[in-house]
C-alpha cells in the first residue's frame, strides 16, 4: 500500500485537480484508493460532488477524535473512497495546539484503520492520497506524517520554482525529526504551456536539479520528473463544477489523456520499487550465505592450525596485530558531509526581464 501526499505551499498549481484525477484514474485501473481532504477550503470534497455542509463526519471529526475513518469515508465510485473536509477543519489547528504528538494524529488513525494488513494483498487500499492545504501548518504536517511519499505538482513558472527549494527543506526536516521514511517520489508538471520558452527552461531546471541529487542522502535523491505533463485544458477547470472527475466529464479530452498517463507512470514506479526490493533482498541473502561459508572456513582453518601447533609441541600464540580492527570513517564527519550536501537549495533560473514565451 502506498501513502502519497500531494503538496505544494503555493496555491493554484493543480494540487486538488491532480489528487482527484489521479485517484479516479487509479480506481478505474482496478486499484483501491482512499482520498483524504486536508484543506479547509474543501475543494477536493466538492470535486467529487460531496456537500461539505452536510452531517457526514469529516476530517475535522477525525482529527479531534469524534469519528473514525470507517465512519467518515464516503464511497464516490468503484474502488474509490473519500474522507471529506469542511470549513470547520480550519479550527482543528487551534484545537490541536495543546495535544502532544499533534503531527501524527492522522498517522495513528490510518494505522488503526488499515490494521496489520496494510502491506499485504488483503489490505483495504492500494493507495491513500492526501490533498494538503497551501500552507505549512499542523494539517500539512499530518499529511506528511501520514504519507510515506510526496509528489509535488508544479506549474512551470518562475515563482512556483522559487518555492520548490523551501518545500524540499520542509520535507527534509519532517524526514529527519518525525517521519524518517518520508521521501519525494516525483514532480508533476501541471498547466503546462509546452510552446513557451519559460516552461521549457523551468522543466529543464527541475530535471537538472533532481539529477544532481542522485546518490546523495536527501529525501529527493530518487525523485523523478514525470514525463506525463498535464497540459492546460479548460475541461479540467469545468469538471469540478459538475462534481465529476475528468474521466466522467470529458473522457476524450487532453486532460483525461494526460492524467491517465500520469497515473500509469505513478503506478509503474511502485512496480519498479517492488522489483528493486526483491533484487536487494536476494542480494542480501546471497551475501549472508557467502559470509557464513567464509566464516566457517576460517574457523576450520583456525582449529586445524591450533591442533597442528599442539601436536608439534609449540605453544599457540595469537598475533596481536591481527586483533587490530580498522576503525570505520568517522560517523560524525560522514554525517556532516551529507548534511552539508543536503542543504543545497535549488537555484532559480535566470530569466531576462524582456524574455517572452
N, C-alpha and C positions, 0 to 999 in steps of 0.2 A: 504493500500500500504506500502510495506517495502522498505526502502532505506538502502543498505548494502555496506559498504566499505570493500574491501578485501585488507589488508595492512600488510606489514612486511618490515622494513627498510633493512633487509638483502636480497640480491638478490639471485636468483636461488633456491628459496624454493617452487616454484609452484604457485605463485600468479596468473599469467596470465592464466595458464592451468586450474586452479580452477575456475576463473571467466568465461572463455569461456565454459567450460563443464558443470558447474552448471547452467549457463544461458540456455544452449541448453537443458539440462535435464528438467528444469522448463518449458521451452517453449513447449517441447514435451508433457508435462503433462497438457497442456492447460492454463498455466499461461502466462500473457502478460509481457514481460521482455524488459527493456531498459538497454543497457550496455554502460558505458562511459569510454573511454580510456584516462587516465590522465598521461600516461607515454610517454615522447617524443620519446622513442625507438619504439613506435607504434607496439609492438609485438601482442597485442590483435587485433588491426586492421588487421594485416597480418594473424592472426589465422583464421579470418572469410573471408579471400580471398579478402580483400579490398586493394586498392593501395593507400598508404599514400601520394604519389606524385601527385595524380590527383587534379582536381579543385574543388572537393566537399568540402564545408565548414566543418571544423573540430573543435576540442576542442579549438584550438588556436583562431579561429574566434569567438567562443562563449565567451571566457574569455576576449577578447579585444573589445567586443561589436559590432562586424561587422556581426554577424549572430545569428539566433535564433535556439533553439533546433529543432523546427519543420522543419527547412531547413537543418540542419546539420545531422539529423538522417538518417540512411540508413537501409532499411528492408533487412535482410540477411536470413530470414527464417520465417516460420509460427510462429506468436506471438513473434518475436524476431527482435529488432532494435538495431543498433549500432551507437554511435557517435564516430567517429574515431579520430586518432591523427596523428601528423607528427612531424618531427624534429623541425619545427617552434615553437612547444609548449615549447621548452627549452627557447625561448626568452620571453615567457609570464611572467616568474618570474621577469625578469628585468623590463618589461614594467608595471607590476602591483605594483612595489615598492612604487610609489608615490600615489597610489589610496587608498582612505580611505575605510576601510571595504573590502580590497582585499581578505580576507579569506572567505568571504561569497558571492562572486560574483556568483559562480555556484549555491549556495543555492537559491539565488534570481531568477535566470533563471529557475530553476526547478519549484519553486513555481508558477512562472508566466506561465510556460508551462502546468502544470497539473491543475492549477486553483483551484476552490473550491471543486472539486470532487475527491481530492486526497485520501480521506479516505472513499469513498463510493463505492458501487458496480459498479458505472458508471465511475470509474477512468480509465484514459488512460492505466495505467500499474498496475500490481500486484506487480512487483519487479523492482527496479532500482539498478543496481550493478555498483560499481566503481572499476576499476583496478588502484590502486595507484602506483606511482613510488617508487623505493627502496631508498627513501630519506625522509627528514622531512622538505621540503620547502613549498612554497606557494601552489604548486599543490596538495600536500598531504593534507594540511590544508583545501583546498577547498573540497577535497573528504570527509574528516572527518566532515566538517560542512554541507555538502550536505546530508550526511547519518544520520541515527538515530541509526544504529547498526554497529558493527565492527566484522568481522570474521578474525581470524589470521591463515593463513596457516603456518605450522611449520614442518620443516624437523627434524626428531628425532636425532639430533646431538648435541654435547656439545656446539659448538659456536652459533648455532641457539637458543639454550635455554638461553644462556648468554644474548642475545639481547632482550629477551621477557620482562624482567623487565623494561628496558628503554622504550620499546614501550608502555607498560601499563602506565608508568609515563606520556608519551606524551598524551595518550588518556584521562587520568585523568585531565591533565592541560587544554585540549580543553574543556572537560566537565565542568570544574569549571568556566572558564573565557569567553568562547564563545558560546558553544552549550550544554546547560545543560541536554538535553535528551539523549545525546550520551552514549551508553553503549556497552560493549563487549558481544556479543551473544555466541561466542564459539571459540574453537581452533580446526582446522582441520589438522590432521597429513597427510603429503604428502611424497611421495617417501619413503614409509615405508619398512624397511627390518625386517620383523616380526621375523625372525630367529636369530637375533643378540641380544646379551645381552645389548649393548649400547642403542639400540632403545627401548627395554623393560624398561630400567631404566629411560630414558628421559620421556617416556609416563607416567610412574608411578609418576615421579616428578611433571609433569604438572597436573596430576589428583589430587595429594595431595595438590598442591598449590591452585587450584581452590576450592577444598573442604574447605580449611582453610579460604577462603574469604567469605563463606556463612554467611549471616546475618550482614555483615559489610556495610559501606556506600561507598564502592569503586565501580566504574563503571563496574567492572567484578564480582560483588558479585553473579550474577545469570548466569555467563558464564558456559558453559558445554564443556567437551571434547567429540567431536563427535565420536561415536562408529564406524562409517564408515570411516576407514582409507584407504588412497589411496596407493595401492601397487606400487612398481616400475614396469613400463611396457613400453617397447620400443615403443609400438603403440601410446602412449601419446606423445612421442617426435617426431614421424613421422607425426602425423595428421596436425600440423600447416603448414608443407611444401606443403600440398595439399589444404590449405585454408579451412579445414573442422574441425568440432568437432569430438570427438572420436566416437560419435554415427553414424555419416555418414561414417567415415573412417574405423572403425573396431568395429561394434556394438556388436560382440561376445567376445571382448577382456576383460581382467580383468579390464582395465582402464574404459571401458564403464560401467561395472557392479558396480565398486566402486563409480564412480561419480553419477550414477543413485541413488544409496543408500544414498549418502551424500545429494543430492538434496531433496530426500524424507524426510530425517531427518531434514534438514533446514526448509522445508515447514511444517512439523509436529509441529515444535516448535512454528510457528506462530499460528497454531490452538490451541495449549496449552495456549498461551498468551491470545488469544481472549476469551477462556473459563474462564481463571483466572480473566480477566477484568469484564466479565459478573457476575461472582460469587461475586467479590468485590463490584460491583455496587449494586447488590441485598442486600448484607450485609449492605452497607451504607444506602440504602433506609429503610431497616428494623430498623436499629439503629436510624435513624432520626425519624421514626414513633413512636418508643418506647419512645424516648426522649420527643416528643411532647405530648404524652399521660401523661407521668410522670410530665411534666411541668404544664399541665392543672390540674392535680390532686393537685399539690402543691398550685397552685393559688386558686383553690376552697377551699382548707383547710384553706388558709390564710384569705380568705374572710369570711368563716364561723367563724373562731376564732375572727376576728375583730368584726363581728356582735354580737357574744356572749359577748364579753367584753363590748361593748357599751350598750347592753341590761342590763347587770348586774351593770352598773354604774361605772365600773372600767376603768381607763384610759388604753389605749393600749400602752405598752412600747415595744420597739424593743431591743432585747438582743444585746449589742454592740459586743459581741464575735461571734455572728452568722454572722456578716458582715465581719469578717476577712477571706479572701480567701487565702488559702495556695499558696505561690509562687511556680512556677514550677522550676525544676532544672535549674541552670544557663545555658542559651543557649551557652554562651562562653565556659564554661567548657565542655559541651557536644560536641561542635564543635571541641574543641581542642583534645578531646579523639578520635573522629572519624578521625581527620586529622592525629594524631599520628599512628593510626592503618592503615590508607590508605598508609602511607609511607613505609610499609614493602615491601621489594623487594624480588623477587623470588630468592631463593638460588640455586646456580648451583649444580648439583650432583657431588659428589666426585668420581672420577674415577682413578684407578691406571694407571700408565704410561704403564704397560705391559698388561692391560686388552684388550682382543680381542673379537670380535664377533664370 
